Amino acid sequence: MGSRRNGWTITQVNANSLSNKKGEIENFLGKNDVSFFCINDTRLVKSKKFKINGYKLIRKDNPNRKRHAGGVAIFIKNEIPAIEDNTSG
């Protein structure tokens, strides 16, 4: 599983594509108390919607649509206050 800090559980996985794993992720999150679920290599494109009930999603897709690889996502439990900051620094 992940690490627990300040009552939050953080889990990180390499998905090697998220599109075909929605049911597996929903099952995992339903059985485990995960506050932040961090995923790399999502392989999602901007036009692909992805939602898990009980979580908000912050993601950064690979901007190169021709190369179907990369991308990161963080699912955050709805009760945890979080906003996406799109500023780059």
N, C-alpha and C positions, 0 to 999 in steps of 0.2 A: 504494500500500500504506500502511502506517502508519509510525510513527516507532520507532526502536530506541534503547532506553535501558537501560544496565546488562545488556545481553544479552537483554532482553525486547523483543518487538515488540508495539506497541499499534496497533490498527486501529479506526476509528470509521466507522459508516455510518448513514444514515437509511433504515430498511427500508420505510417506508410499508406496513406489515403484514408480520409475520414468518411467519404461518401457511402461506402459499403459496410460501415461499422456502427451505424446509428443505434441499432437494436442492442448491440453488445455494450455500447457506452451507456445507454439508458438502463440496462440491466445492472451494470457495475455501479452506477450512481444511485440506483434505487436500493441496492444492498449495502452500500457503504456511505458513511457520513463524510462526504468530501466537500470542503468549502471552496477550494480552487482546484480545478482540473485543467492542467496545462498540457497542451498537445503540440508537438512539432511534426513537420512533414504532413500537413493536412491535405495538401494537393487540391484544395478548393479553389474555384474561380469566383470572381465577384458576383456573377449572376446566379450562383448556387446558394440557395437559402438553406440554413441548417439551424434547427432549434431543438433544445432539450427542455422539457417542462421543468420548472423550478429553478432554472438557471438563466442568467443573461450571458450573452456571448460577446466577447471582444476578440476580433481576429484581424490578421494581416495576411492577405493572400499574396502569392507570387505575382508581381505585376506583368510578367512575361507569359501571356496566355498560351503561347505556342509550346512552352515547356511546362508540362503537367507535373510539377514537383514543387517541393518547398511549402512554405506557409506555416503560420503558427496560430494558435487559438487558446483562449482562456475562458473556461466556463466558470462563472462566479455565482454562488447561491444568491437567489433573489433578495434574501434578507440582509445581505452584506452590501452596504452603500459603496457604489463604484461608478465612475464615469470614465469614458474613454477620452484621453487627451491626445488630439491629433496634431499637436504642435511638435515640430522637430527642432532639436537643439543641438 
